[in-house]
Amino acid sequence: MSYRKLCAVLATVSITFPLIACEPRVKVEAPDKPIVINLNVKIEHEVRVRVEKDLDKALSSNPALF
């Protein structure tokens, strides 16, 4: 084997070996326990309507309020 071929082989090995050794892996698997999601939802629509009605009543009874 000539010196050039030996250098080419060594260069190829020295470049490809780190690329093969540093191969990134992504592992996706399902969890063994079920996923629990706790949601606390508060609906304020009724409360807002009441406040608006109360404000309308207060403003109509006291027009000089503002």
PDBQT receptor file of N, H, CA, C and O in Angstrom, charges set to zero:
ATOM      1  N   MET A   1       0.854  -1.168   0.000  1.00  0.00    +0.000 N 
ATOM      2  CA  MET A   1       0.000   0.000   0.000  1.00  0.00    +0.000 C 
ATOM      3  C   MET A   1       0.896   1.226   0.000  1.00  0.00    +0.000 C 
ATOM      4  O   MET A   1       1.842   1.332   0.781  1.00  0.00    +0.000 OA
ATOM      5  N   SER A   2       0.582   2.125  -0.874  1.00  0.00    +0.000 N 
ATOM      6  H   SER A   2      -0.186   2.039  -1.508  1.00  0.00    +0.000 HD
ATOM      7  CA  SER A   2       1.413   3.318  -0.994  1.00  0.00    +0.000 C 
ATOM      8  C   SER A   2       1.104   4.278   0.151  1.00  0.00    +0.000 C 
ATOM      9  O   SER A   2       0.115   4.132   0.868  1.00  0.00    +0.000 OA
ATOM     10  N   TYR A   3       1.970   5.246   0.292  1.00  0.00    +0.000 N 
ATOM     11  H   TYR A   3       2.774   5.365  -0.291  1.00  0.00    +0.000 HD
ATOM     12  CA  TYR A   3       1.824   6.224   1.368  1.00  0.00    +0.000 C 
ATOM     13  C   TYR A   3       0.572   7.060   1.170  1.00  0.00    +0.000 C 
ATOM     14  O   TYR A   3      -0.104   7.390   2.144  1.00  0.00    +0.000 OA
ATOM     15  N   ARG A   4       0.247   7.410  -0.068  1.00  0.00    +0.000 N 
ATOM     16  H   ARG A   4       0.796   7.142  -0.859  1.00  0.00    +0.000 HD
ATOM     17  CA  ARG A   4      -0.948   8.212  -0.370  1.00  0.00    +0.000 C 
ATOM     18  C   ARG A   4      -2.228   7.461  -0.028  1.00  0.00    +0.000 C 
ATOM     19  O   ARG A   4      -3.159   8.022   0.550  1.00  0.00    +0.000 OA
ATOM     20  N   LYS A   5      -2.259   6.187  -0.395  1.00  0.00    +0.000 N 
ATOM     21  H   LYS A   5      -1.503   5.731  -0.865  1.00  0.00    +0.000 HD
ATOM     22  CA  LYS A   5      -3.455   5.394  -0.094  1.00  0.00    +0.000 C 
ATOM     23  C   LYS A   5      -3.628   5.227   1.402  1.00  0.00    +0.000 C 
ATOM     24  O   LYS A   5      -4.745   5.292   1.915  1.00  0.00    +0.000 OA
ATOM     25  N   LEU A   6      -2.528   5.013   2.100  1.00  0.00    +0.000 N 
ATOM     26  H   LEU A   6      -1.621   4.960   1.683  1.00  0.00    +0.000 HD
ATOM     27  CA  LEU A   6      -2.591   4.867   3.561  1.00  0.00    +0.000 C 
ATOM     28  C   LEU A   6      -3.096   6.155   4.207  1.00  0.00    +0.000 C 
ATOM     29  O   LEU A   6      -3.902   6.110   5.136  1.00  0.00    +0.000 OA
ATOM     30  N   CYS A   7      -2.625   7.304   3.717  1.00  0.00    +0.000 N 
ATOM     31  H   CYS A   7      -1.970   7.341   2.962  1.00  0.00    +0.000 HD
ATOM     32  CA  CYS A   7      -3.089   8.584   4.252  1.00  0.00    +0.000 C 
ATOM     33  C   CYS A   7      -4.570   8.790   3.940  1.00  0.00    +0.000 C 
ATOM     34  O   CYS A   7      -5.313   9.315   4.770  1.00  0.00    +0.000 OA
ATOM     35  N   ALA A   8      -5.001   8.378   2.743  1.00  0.00    +0.000 N 
ATOM     36  H   ALA A   8      -4.398   7.952   2.069  1.00  0.00    +0.000 HD
ATOM     37  CA  ALA A   8      -6.420   8.527   2.384  1.00  0.00    +0.000 C 
ATOM     38  C   ALA A   8      -7.290   7.653   3.268  1.00  0.00    +0.000 C 
ATOM     39  O   ALA A   8      -8.356   8.080   3.712  1.00  0.00    +0.000 OA
ATOM     40  N   VAL A   9      -6.843   6.434   3.525  1.00  0.00    +0.000 N 
ATOM     41  H   VAL A   9      -5.978   6.087   3.164  1.00  0.00    +0.000 HD
ATOM     42  CA  VAL A   9      -7.613   5.533   4.391  1.00  0.00    +0.000 C 
ATOM     43  C   VAL A   9      -7.667   6.084   5.812  1.00  0.00    +0.000 C 
ATOM     44  O   VAL A   9      -8.728   6.083   6.435  1.00  0.00    +0.000 OA
ATOM     45  N   LEU A  10      -6.547   6.547   6.323  1.00  0.00    +0.000 N 
ATOM     46  H   LEU A  10      -5.685   6.547   5.816  1.00  0.00    +0.000 HD
ATOM     47  CA  LEU A  10      -6.518   7.100   7.675  1.00  0.00    +0.000 C 
ATOM     48  C   LEU A  10      -7.384   8.354   7.776  1.00  0.00    +0.000 C 
ATOM     49  O   LEU A  10      -8.071   8.561   8.776  1.00  0.00    +0.000 OA
ATOM     50  N   ALA A  11      -7.347   9.180   6.746  1.00  0.00    +0.000 N 
ATOM     51  H   ALA A  11      -6.789   9.011   5.933  1.00  0.00    +0.000 HD
ATOM     52  CA  ALA A  11      -8.179  10.382   6.756  1.00  0.00    +0.000 C 
ATOM     53  C   ALA A  11      -9.655  10.019   6.713  1.00  0.00    +0.000 C 
ATOM     54  O   ALA A  11     -10.463  10.619   7.422  1.00  0.00    +0.000 OA
ATOM     55  N   THR A  12     -10.006   9.058   5.899  1.00  0.00    +0.000 N 
ATOM     56  H   THR A  12      -9.349   8.571   5.323  1.00  0.00    +0.000 HD
ATOM     57  CA  THR A  12     -11.407   8.624   5.811  1.00  0.00    +0.000 C 
ATOM     58  C   THR A  12     -11.888   8.056   7.137  1.00  0.00    +0.000 C 
ATOM     59  O   THR A  12     -12.984   8.368   7.602  1.00  0.00    +0.000 OA
ATOM     60  N   VAL A  13     -11.051   7.218   7.739  1.00  0.00    +0.000 N 
ATOM     61  H   VAL A  13     -10.160   6.964   7.361  1.00  0.00    +0.000 HD
ATOM     62  CA  VAL A  13     -11.427   6.627   9.036  1.00  0.00    +0.000 C 
ATOM     63  C   VAL A  13     -11.513   7.705  10.102  1.00  0.00    +0.000 C 
ATOM     64  O   VAL A  13     -12.437   7.696  10.914  1.00  0.00    +0.000 OA
ATOM     65  N   SER A  14     -10.568   8.632  10.114  1.00  0.00    +0.000 N 
ATOM     66  H   SER A  14      -9.817   8.640   9.454  1.00  0.00    +0.000 HD
ATOM     67  CA  SER A  14     -10.586   9.670  11.156  1.00  0.00    +0.000 C 
ATOM     68  C   SER A  14     -11.766  10.627  10.995  1.00  0.00    +0.000 C 
ATOM     69  O   SER A  14     -12.196  11.235  11.975  1.00  0.00    +0.000 OA
ATOM     70  N   ILE A  15     -12.293  10.771   9.792  1.00  0.00    +0.000 N 
ATOM     71  H   ILE A  15     -11.944  10.277   8.996  1.00  0.00    +0.000 HD
ATOM     72  CA  ILE A  15     -13.454  11.648   9.583  1.00  0.00    +0.000 C 
ATOM     73  C   ILE A  15     -14.750  10.896   9.848  1.00  0.00    +0.000 C 
ATOM     74  O   ILE A  15     -15.651  11.445  10.482  1.00  0.00    +0.000 OA
ATOM     75  N   THR A  16     -14.871   9.668   9.388  1.00  0.00    +0.000 N 
ATOM     76  H   THR A  16     -14.139   9.221   8.873  1.00  0.00    +0.000 HD
ATOM     77  CA  THR A  16     -16.140   8.945   9.514  1.00  0.00    +0.000 C 
ATOM     78  C   THR A  16     -16.370   8.384  10.910  1.00  0.00    +0.000 C 
ATOM     79  O   THR A  16     -17.517   8.276  11.343  1.00  0.00    +0.000 OA
ATOM     80  N   PHE A  17     -15.325   8.030  11.614  1.00  0.00    +0.000 N 
ATOM     81  H   PHE A  17     -14.393   8.118  11.262  1.00  0.00    +0.000 HD
ATOM     82  CA  PHE A  17     -15.516   7.429  12.942  1.00  0.00    +0.000 C 
ATOM     83  C   PHE A  17     -16.211   8.383  13.912  1.00  0.00    +0.000 C 
ATOM     84  O   PHE A  17     -17.154   7.959  14.579  1.00  0.00    +0.000 OA
ATOM     85  N   PRO A  18     -15.800   9.643  14.027  1.00  0.00    +0.000 N 
ATOM     86  CA  PRO A  18     -16.547  10.534  14.936  1.00  0.00    +0.000 C 
ATOM     87  C   PRO A  18     -17.982  10.760  14.488  1.00  0.00    +0.000 C 
ATOM     88  O   PRO A  18     -18.866  10.924  15.328  1.00  0.00    +0.000 OA
ATOM     89  N   LEU A  19     -18.231  10.772  13.191  1.00  0.00    +0.000 N 
ATOM     90  H   LEU A  19     -17.512  10.639  12.509  1.00  0.00    +0.000 HD
ATOM     91  CA  LEU A  19     -19.595  10.961  12.723  1.00  0.00    +0.000 C 
ATOM     92  C   LEU A  19     -20.476   9.781  13.095  1.00  0.00    +0.000 C 
ATOM     93  O   LEU A  19     -21.637   9.964  13.460  1.00  0.00    +0.000 OA
ATOM     94  N   ILE A  20     -19.937   8.578  13.005  1.00  0.00    +0.000 N 
ATOM     95  H   ILE A  20     -18.994   8.430  12.708  1.00  0.00    +0.000 HD
ATOM     96  CA  ILE A  20     -20.710   7.386  13.371  1.00  0.00    +0.000 C 
ATOM     97  C   ILE A  20     -20.886   7.311  14.884  1.00  0.00    +0.000 C 
ATOM     98  O   ILE A  20     -21.954   6.929  15.363  1.00  0.00    +0.000 OA
ATOM     99  N   ALA A  21     -19.856   7.671  15.638  1.00  0.00    +0.000 N 
ATOM    100  H   ALA A  21     -18.989   7.982  15.249  1.00  0.00    +0.000 HD
ATOM    101  CA  ALA A  21     -19.909   7.573  17.095  1.00  0.00    +0.000 C 
ATOM    102  C   ALA A  21     -20.861   8.609  17.688  1.00  0.00    +0.000 C 
ATOM    103  O   ALA A  21     -21.425   8.371  18.756  1.00  0.00    +0.000 OA
ATOM    104  N   CYS A  22     -21.055   9.741  17.033  1.00  0.00    +0.000 N 
ATOM    105  H   CYS A  22     -20.597   9.934  16.166  1.00  0.00    +0.000 HD
ATOM    106  CA  CYS A  22     -21.900  10.808  17.570  1.00  0.00    +0.000 C 
ATOM    107  C   CYS A  22     -23.259  10.843  16.894  1.00  0.00    +0.000 C 
ATOM    108  O   CYS A  22     -23.826  11.920  16.714  1.00  0.00    +0.000 OA
ATOM    109  N   GLU A  23     -23.782   9.712  16.525  1.00  0.00    +0.000 N 
ATOM    110  H   GLU A  23     -23.322   8.836  16.672  1.00  0.00    +0.000 HD
ATOM    111  CA  GLU A  23     -25.076   9.686  15.867  1.00  0.00    +0.000 C 
ATOM    112  C   GLU A  23     -26.175  10.023  16.873  1.00  0.00    +0.000 C 
ATOM    113  O   GLU A  23     -26.315   9.329  17.879  1.00  0.00    +0.000 OA
ATOM    114  N   PRO A  24     -26.955  11.073  16.622  1.00  0.00    +0.000 N 
ATOM    115  CA  PRO A  24     -28.031  11.410  17.565  1.00  0.00    +0.000 C 
ATOM    116  C   PRO A  24     -29.186  10.428  17.429  1.00  0.00    +0.000 C 
ATOM    117  O   PRO A  24     -29.514   9.975  16.332  1.00  0.00    +0.000 OA
ATOM    118  N   ARG A  25     -29.785  10.114  18.548  1.00  0.00    +0.000 N 
ATOM    119  H   ARG A  25     -29.519  10.482  19.439  1.00  0.00    +0.000 HD
ATOM    120  CA  ARG A  25     -30.919   9.198  18.554  1.00  0.00    +0.000 C 
ATOM    121  C   ARG A  25     -32.071   9.834  19.297  1.00  0.00    +0.000 C 
ATOM    122  O   ARG A  25     -31.887  10.483  20.327  1.00  0.00    +0.000 OA
ATOM    123  N   VAL A  26     -33.240   9.644  18.770  1.00  0.00    +0.000 N 
ATOM    124  H   VAL A  26     -33.390   9.117  17.933  1.00  0.00    +0.000 HD
ATOM    125  CA  VAL A  26     -34.463  10.116  19.418  1.00  0.00    +0.000 C 
ATOM    126  C   VAL A  26     -35.321   8.891  19.674  1.00  0.00    +0.000 C 
ATOM    127  O   VAL A  26     -35.668   8.152  18.753  1.00  0.00    +0.000 OA
ATOM    128  N   LYS A  27     -35.658   8.687  20.939  1.00  0.00    +0.000 N 
ATOM    129  H   LYS A  27     -35.376   9.288  21.688  1.00  0.00    +0.000 HD
ATOM    130  CA  LYS A  27     -36.439   7.518  21.296  1.00  0.00    +0.000 C 
ATOM    131  C   LYS A  27     -37.824   7.965  21.744  1.00  0.00    +0.000 C 
ATOM    132  O   LYS A  27     -37.963   8.732  22.696  1.00  0.00    +0.000 OA
ATOM    133  N   VAL A  28     -38.828   7.484  21.058  1.00  0.00    +0.000 N 
ATOM    134  H   VAL A  28     -38.715   6.861  20.284  1.00  0.00    +0.000 HD
ATOM    135  CA  VAL A  28     -40.205   7.834  21.383  1.00  0.00    +0.000 C 
ATOM    136  C   VAL A  28     -40.919   6.563  21.814  1.00  0.00    +0.000 C 
ATOM    137  O   VAL A  28     -40.958   5.572  21.086  1.00  0.00    +0.000 OA
ATOM    138  N   GLU A  29     -41.474   6.616  23.002  1.00  0.00    +0.000 N 
ATOM    139  H   GLU A  29     -41.442   7.422  23.594  1.00  0.00    +0.000 HD
ATOM    140  CA  GLU A  29     -42.223   5.453  23.472  1.00  0.00    +0.000 C 
ATOM    141  C   GLU A  29     -43.371   5.931  24.353  1.00  0.00    +0.000 C 
ATOM    142  O   GLU A  29     -43.298   6.998  24.963  1.00  0.00    +0.000 OA
ATOM    143  N   ALA A  30     -44.413   5.142  24.410  1.00  0.00    +0.000 N 
ATOM    144  H   ALA A  30     -44.472   4.275  23.914  1.00  0.00    +0.000 HD
ATOM    145  CA  ALA A  30     -45.586   5.488  25.203  1.00  0.00    +0.000 C 
ATOM    146  C   ALA A  30     -45.277   5.306  26.684  1.00  0.00    +0.000 C 
ATOM    147  O   ALA A  30     -44.545   4.388  27.053  1.00  0.00    +0.000 OA
ATOM    148  N   PRO A  31     -45.831   6.180  27.547  1.00  0.00    +0.000 N 
ATOM    149  CA  PRO A  31     -45.597   6.023  28.979  1.00  0.00    +0.000 C 
ATOM    150  C   PRO A  31     -46.328   4.794  29.512  1.00  0.00    +0.000 C 
ATOM    151  O   PRO A  31     -47.363   4.391  28.982  1.00  0.00    +0.000 OA
ATOM    152  N   ASP A  32     -45.775   4.214  30.560  1.00  0.00    +0.000 N 
ATOM    153  H   ASP A  32     -44.934   4.542  30.990  1.00  0.00    +0.000 HD
ATOM    154  CA  ASP A  32     -46.405   3.031  31.144  1.00  0.00    +0.000 C 
ATOM    155  C   ASP A  32     -47.592   3.391  32.033  1.00  0.00    +0.000 C 
ATOM    156  O   ASP A  32     -48.458   2.551  32.277  1.00  0.00    +0.000 OA
ATOM    157  N   LYS A  33     -47.637   4.638  32.520  1.00  0.00    +0.000 N 
ATOM    158  H   LYS A  33     -46.933   5.320  32.321  1.00  0.00    +0.000 HD
ATOM    159  CA  LYS A  33     -48.761   5.100  33.345  1.00  0.00    +0.000 C 
ATOM    160  C   LYS A  33     -49.637   6.024  32.511  1.00  0.00    +0.000 C 
ATOM    161  O   LYS A  33     -49.143   6.690  31.601  1.00  0.00    +0.000 OA
ATOM    162  N   PRO A  34     -50.929   6.072  32.809  1.00  0.00    +0.000 N 
ATOM    163  CA  PRO A  34     -51.794   6.980  32.046  1.00  0.00    +0.000 C 
ATOM    164  C   PRO A  34     -51.479   8.432  32.384  1.00  0.00    +0.000 C 
ATOM    165  O   PRO A  34     -51.027   8.742  33.486  1.00  0.00    +0.000 OA
ATOM    166  N   ILE A  35     -51.717   9.291  31.448  1.00  0.00    +0.000 N 
ATOM    167  H   ILE A  35     -52.085   9.040  30.553  1.00  0.00    +0.000 HD
ATOM    168  CA  ILE A  35     -51.493  10.716  31.635  1.00  0.00    +0.000 C 
ATOM    169  C   ILE A  35     -52.728  11.308  32.307  1.00  0.00    +0.000 C 
ATOM    170  O   ILE A  35     -53.849  11.121  31.834  1.00  0.00    +0.000 OA
ATOM    171  N   VAL A  36     -52.519  12.022  33.408  1.00  0.00    +0.000 N 
ATOM    172  H   VAL A  36     -51.609  12.175  33.792  1.00  0.00    +0.000 HD
ATOM    173  CA  VAL A  36     -53.613  12.636  34.157  1.00  0.00    +0.000 C 
ATOM    174  C   VAL A  36     -53.529  14.146  33.956  1.00  0.00    +0.000 C 
ATOM    175  O   VAL A  36     -52.499  14.765  34.222  1.00  0.00    +0.000 OA
ATOM    176  N   ILE A  37     -54.617  14.719  33.489  1.00  0.00    +0.000 N 
ATOM    177  H   ILE A  37     -55.454  14.216  33.273  1.00  0.00    +0.000 HD
ATOM    178  CA  ILE A  37     -54.684  16.165  33.290  1.00  0.00    +0.000 C 
ATOM    179  C   ILE A  37     -55.804  16.695  34.158  1.00  0.00    +0.000 C 
ATOM    180  O   ILE A  37     -56.961  16.310  33.991  1.00  0.00    +0.000 OA
ATOM    181  N   ASN A  38     -55.467  17.573  35.081  1.00  0.00    +0.000 N 
ATOM    182  H   ASN A  38     -54.527  17.886  35.216  1.00  0.00    +0.000 HD
ATOM    183  CA  ASN A  38     -56.472  18.208  35.937  1.00  0.00    +0.000 C 
ATOM    184  C   ASN A  38     -56.759  19.595  35.391  1.00  0.00    +0.000 C 
ATOM    185  O   ASN A  38     -55.855  20.416  35.235  1.00  0.00    +0.000 OA
ATOM    186  N   LEU A  39     -58.003  19.838  35.110  1.00  0.00    +0.000 N 
ATOM    187  H   LEU A  39     -58.737  19.171  35.236  1.00  0.00    +0.000 HD
ATOM    188  CA  LEU A  39     -58.397  21.141  34.594  1.00  0.00    +0.000 C 
ATOM    189  C   LEU A  39     -59.345  21.801  35.577  1.00  0.00    +0.000 C 
ATOM    190  O   LEU A  39     -60.337  21.206  36.000  1.00  0.00    +0.000 OA
ATOM    191  N   ASN A  40     -59.040  23.003  35.926  1.00  0.00    +0.000 N 
ATOM    192  H   ASN A  40     -58.235  23.486  35.583  1.00  0.00    +0.000 HD
ATOM    193  CA  ASN A  40     -59.954  23.813  36.734  1.00  0.00    +0.000 C 
ATOM    194  C   ASN A  40     -60.451  24.928  35.834  1.00  0.00    +0.000 C 
ATOM    195  O   ASN A  40     -59.721  25.866  35.516  1.00  0.00    +0.000 OA
ATOM    196  N   VAL A  41     -61.696  24.807  35.433  1.00  0.00    +0.000 N 
ATOM    197  H   VAL A  41     -62.289  24.044  35.692  1.00  0.00    +0.000 HD
ATOM    198  CA  VAL A  41     -62.280  25.785  34.518  1.00  0.00    +0.000 C 
ATOM    199  C   VAL A  41     -63.363  26.539  35.268  1.00  0.00    +0.000 C 
ATOM    200  O   VAL A  41     -64.269  25.949  35.857  1.00  0.00    +0.000 OA
ATOM    201  N   LYS A  42     -63.245  27.834  35.231  1.00  0.00    +0.000 N 
ATOM    202  H   LYS A  42     -62.509  28.313  34.753  1.00  0.00    +0.000 HD
ATOM    203  CA  LYS A  42     -64.240  28.669  35.890  1.00  0.00    +0.000 C 
ATOM    204  C   LYS A  42     -64.938  29.500  34.826  1.00  0.00    +0.000 C 
ATOM    205  O   LYS A  42     -64.300  30.246  34.082  1.00  0.00    +0.000 OA
ATOM    206  N   ILE A  43     -66.228  29.364  34.766  1.00  0.00    +0.000 N 
ATOM    207  H   ILE A  43     -66.746  28.758  35.370  1.00  0.00    +0.000 HD
ATOM    208  CA  ILE A  43     -67.008  30.110  33.777  1.00  0.00    +0.000 C 
ATOM    209  C   ILE A  43     -67.593  31.324  34.472  1.00  0.00    +0.000 C 
ATOM    210  O   ILE A  43     -68.345  31.210  35.440  1.00  0.00    +0.000 OA
ATOM    211  N   GLU A  44     -67.229  32.496  33.951  1.00  0.00    +0.000 N 
ATOM    212  H   GLU A  44     -66.619  32.588  33.164  1.00  0.00    +0.000 HD
ATOM    213  CA  GLU A  44     -67.654  33.732  34.590  1.00  0.00    +0.000 C 
ATOM    214  C   GLU A  44     -68.710  34.469  33.791  1.00  0.00    +0.000 C 
ATOM    215  O   GLU A  44     -69.031  35.612  34.115  1.00  0.00    +0.000 OA
ATOM    216  N   HIS A  45     -69.242  33.873  32.794  1.00  0.00    +0.000 N 
ATOM    217  H   HIS A  45     -68.981  32.944  32.531  1.00  0.00    +0.000 HD
ATOM    218  CA  HIS A  45     -70.192  34.546  31.921  1.00  0.00    +0.000 C 
ATOM    219  C   HIS A  45     -71.424  35.025  32.697  1.00  0.00    +0.000 C 
ATOM    220  O   HIS A  45     -71.860  36.161  32.510  1.00  0.00    +0.000 OA
ATOM    221  N   GLU A  46     -71.971  34.202  33.538  1.00  0.00    +0.000 N 
ATOM    222  H   GLU A  46     -71.616  33.280  33.689  1.00  0.00    +0.000 HD
ATOM    223  CA  GLU A  46     -73.156  34.569  34.292  1.00  0.00    +0.000 C 
ATOM    224  C   GLU A  46     -72.856  35.713  35.247  1.00  0.00    +0.000 C 
ATOM    225  O   GLU A  46     -73.684  36.608  35.415  1.00  0.00    +0.000 OA
ATOM    226  N   VAL A  47     -71.697  35.699  35.868  1.00  0.00    +0.000 N 
ATOM    227  H   VAL A  47     -71.024  34.971  35.731  1.00  0.00    +0.000 HD
ATOM    228  CA  VAL A  47     -71.314  36.754  36.807  1.00  0.00    +0.000 C 
ATOM    229  C   VAL A  47     -71.176  38.077  36.073  1.00  0.00    +0.000 C 
ATOM    230  O   VAL A  47     -71.614  39.104  36.593  1.00  0.00    +0.000 OA
ATOM    231  N   ARG A  48     -70.603  38.092  34.923  1.00  0.00    +0.000 N 
ATOM    232  H   ARG A  48     -70.247  37.258  34.501  1.00  0.00    +0.000 HD
ATOM    233  CA  ARG A  48     -70.436  39.330  34.160  1.00  0.00    +0.000 C 
ATOM    234  C   ARG A  48     -71.793  39.903  33.751  1.00  0.00    +0.000 C 
ATOM    235  O   ARG A  48     -71.992  41.117  33.778  1.00  0.00    +0.000 OA
ATOM    236  N   VAL A  49     -72.705  39.042  33.380  1.00  0.00    +0.000 N 
ATOM    237  H   VAL A  49     -72.543  38.056  33.358  1.00  0.00    +0.000 HD
ATOM    238  CA  VAL A  49     -74.038  39.522  32.980  1.00  0.00    +0.000 C 
ATOM    239  C   VAL A  49     -74.720  40.165  34.172  1.00  0.00    +0.000 C 
ATOM    240  O   VAL A  49     -75.380  41.194  34.029  1.00  0.00    +0.000 OA
ATOM    241  N   ARG A  50     -74.574  39.586  35.315  1.00  0.00    +0.000 N 
ATOM    242  H   ARG A  50     -74.038  38.750  35.431  1.00  0.00    +0.000 HD
ATOM    243  CA  ARG A  50     -75.187  40.157  36.518  1.00  0.00    +0.000 C 
ATOM    244  C   ARG A  50     -74.583  41.517  36.846  1.00  0.00    +0.000 C 
ATOM    245  O   ARG A  50     -75.308  42.450  37.191  1.00  0.00    +0.000 OA
ATOM    246  N   VAL A  51     -73.285  41.635  36.743  1.00  0.00    +0.000 N 
ATOM    247  H   VAL A  51     -72.696  40.877  36.463  1.00  0.00    +0.000 HD
ATOM    248  CA  VAL A  51     -72.630  42.908  37.031  1.00  0.00    +0.000 C 
ATOM    249  C   VAL A  51     -73.090  43.963  36.037  1.00  0.00    +0.000 C 
ATOM    250  O   VAL A  51     -73.355  45.103  36.419  1.00  0.00    +0.000 OA
ATOM    251  N   GLU A  52     -73.186  43.596  34.771  1.00  0.00    +0.000 N 
ATOM    252  H   GLU A  52     -72.971  42.670  34.460  1.00  0.00    +0.000 HD
ATOM    253  CA  GLU A  52     -73.636  44.564  33.772  1.00  0.00    +0.000 C 
ATOM    254  C   GLU A  52     -75.074  45.008  34.056  1.00  0.00    +0.000 C 
ATOM    255  O   GLU A  52     -75.394  46.191  33.944  1.00  0.00    +0.000 OA
ATOM    256  N   LYS A  53     -75.928  44.066  34.419  1.00  0.00    +0.000 N 
ATOM    257  H   LYS A  53     -75.667  43.105  34.510  1.00  0.00    +0.000 HD
ATOM    258  CA  LYS A  53     -77.311  44.431  34.744  1.00  0.00    +0.000 C 
ATOM    259  C   LYS A  53     -77.358  45.330  35.970  1.00  0.00    +0.000 C 
ATOM    260  O   LYS A  53     -78.118  46.297  36.006  1.00  0.00    +0.000 OA
ATOM    261  N   ASP A  54     -76.540  45.011  36.983  1.00  0.00    +0.000 N 
ATOM    262  H   ASP A  54     -75.922  44.226  36.954  1.00  0.00    +0.000 HD
ATOM    263  CA  ASP A  54     -76.506  45.852  38.179  1.00  0.00    +0.000 C 
ATOM    264  C   ASP A  54     -75.989  47.249  37.852  1.00  0.00    +0.000 C 
ATOM    265  O   ASP A  54     -76.487  48.239  38.388  1.00  0.00    +0.000 OA
ATOM    266  N   LEU A  55     -75.005  47.328  36.988  1.00  0.00    +0.000 N 
ATOM    267  H   LEU A  55     -74.600  46.524  36.553  1.00  0.00    +0.000 HD
ATOM    268  CA  LEU A  55     -74.492  48.637  36.587  1.00  0.00    +0.000 C 
ATOM    269  C   LEU A  55     -75.538  49.420  35.808  1.00  0.00    +0.000 C 
ATOM    270  O   LEU A  55     -75.683  50.626  36.010  1.00  0.00    +0.000 OA
ATOM    271  N   ASP A  56     -76.261  48.760  34.931  1.00  0.00    +0.000 N 
ATOM    272  H   ASP A  56     -76.143  47.781  34.767  1.00  0.00    +0.000 HD
ATOM    273  CA  ASP A  56     -77.316  49.442  34.192  1.00  0.00    +0.000 C 
ATOM    274  C   ASP A  56     -78.377  49.982  35.147  1.00  0.00    +0.000 C 
ATOM    275  O   ASP A  56     -78.855  51.104  34.980  1.00  0.00    +0.000 OA
ATOM    276  N   LYS A  57     -78.741  49.191  36.137  1.00  0.00    +0.000 N 
ATOM    277  H   LYS A  57     -78.353  48.279  36.273  1.00  0.00    +0.000 HD
ATOM    278  CA  LYS A  57     -79.739  49.645  37.114  1.00  0.00    +0.000 C 
ATOM    279  C   LYS A  57     -79.209  50.831  37.918  1.00  0.00    +0.000 C 
ATOM    280  O   LYS A  57     -79.928  51.803  38.149  1.00  0.00    +0.000 OA
ATOM    281  N   ALA A  58     -77.935  50.744  38.348  1.00  0.00    +0.000 N 
ATOM    282  H   ALA A  58     -77.351  49.954  38.161  1.00  0.00    +0.000 HD
ATOM    283  CA  ALA A  58     -77.345  51.831  39.134  1.00  0.00    +0.000 C 
ATOM    284  C   ALA A  58     -77.237  53.104  38.314  1.00  0.00    +0.000 C 
ATOM    285  O   ALA A  58     -77.502  54.193  38.825  1.00  0.00    +0.000 OA
ATOM    286  N   LEU A  59     -76.854  52.984  37.050  1.00  0.00    +0.000 N 
ATOM    287  H   LEU A  59     -76.639  52.100  36.635  1.00  0.00    +0.000 HD
ATOM    288  CA  LEU A  59     -76.722  54.167  36.204  1.00  0.00    +0.000 C 
ATOM    289  C   LEU A  59     -78.083  54.754  35.851  1.00  0.00    +0.000 C 
ATOM    290  O   LEU A  59     -78.231  55.972  35.745  1.00  0.00    +0.000 OA
ATOM    291  N   SER A  60     -79.067  53.895  35.673  1.00  0.00    +0.000 N 
ATOM    292  H   SER A  60     -78.947  52.906  35.760  1.00  0.00    +0.000 HD
ATOM    293  CA  SER A  60     -80.393  54.427  35.350  1.00  0.00    +0.000 C 
ATOM    294  C   SER A  60     -81.031  55.086  36.565  1.00  0.00    +0.000 C 
ATOM    295  O   SER A  60     -81.773  56.058  36.421  1.00  0.00    +0.000 OA
ATOM    296  N   SER A  61     -80.754  54.575  37.751  1.00  0.00    +0.000 N 
ATOM    297  H   SER A  61     -80.152  53.785  37.868  1.00  0.00    +0.000 HD
ATOM    298  CA  SER A  61     -81.337  55.185  38.948  1.00  0.00    +0.000 C 
ATOM    299  C   SER A  61     -80.586  56.457  39.345  1.00  0.00    +0.000 C 
ATOM    300  O   SER A  61     -81.189  57.364  39.919  1.00  0.00    +0.000 OA
ATOM    301  N   ASN A  62     -79.291  56.547  39.054  1.00  0.00    +0.000 N 
ATOM    302  H   ASN A  62     -78.801  55.810  38.588  1.00  0.00    +0.000 HD
ATOM    303  CA  ASN A  62     -78.490  57.732  39.371  1.00  0.00    +0.000 C 
ATOM    304  C   ASN A  62     -77.794  58.217  38.101  1.00  0.00    +0.000 C 
ATOM    305  O   ASN A  62     -76.633  57.870  37.884  1.00  0.00    +0.000 OA
ATOM    306  N   PRO A  63     -78.445  58.988  37.275  1.00  0.00    +0.000 N 
ATOM    307  CA  PRO A  63     -77.802  59.421  36.030  1.00  0.00    +0.000 C 
ATOM    308  C   PRO A  63     -76.627  60.374  36.278  1.00  0.00    +0.000 C 
ATOM    309  O   PRO A  63     -75.774  60.519  35.402  1.00  0.00    +0.000 OA
ATOM    310  N   ALA A  64     -76.558  61.018  37.429  1.00  0.00    +0.000 N 
ATOM    311  H   ALA A  64     -77.251  60.901  38.141  1.00  0.00    +0.000 HD
ATOM    312  CA  ALA A  64     -75.450  61.938  37.708  1.00  0.00    +0.000 C 
ATOM    313  C   ALA A  64     -74.268  61.231  38.372  1.00  0.00    +0.000 C 
ATOM    314  O   ALA A  64     -73.381  61.877  38.930  1.00  0.00    +0.000 OA
ATOM    315  N   LEU A  65     -74.264  59.900  38.307  1.00  0.00    +0.000 N 
ATOM    316  H   LEU A  65     -74.985  59.375  37.854  1.00  0.00    +0.000 HD
ATOM    317  CA  LEU A  65     -73.177  59.142  38.954  1.00  0.00    +0.000 C 
ATOM    318  C   LEU A  65     -71.834  59.414  38.293  1.00  0.00    +0.000 C 
ATOM    319  O   LEU A  65     -70.830  59.546  38.993  1.00  0.00    +0.000 OA
ATOM    320  N   PHE A  66     -71.785  59.501  36.977  1.00  0.00    +0.000 N 
ATOM    321  H   PHE A  66     -72.601  59.394  36.409  1.00  0.00    +0.000 HD
ATOM    322  CA  PHE A  66     -70.534  59.814  36.268  1.00  0.00    +0.000 C 
ATOM    323  C   PHE A  66     -70.592  61.184  35.684  1.00  0.00    +0.000 C 
ATOM    324  O   PHE A  66     -69.634  61.627  35.050  1.00  0.00    +0.000 OA
TER     325      PHE A  66
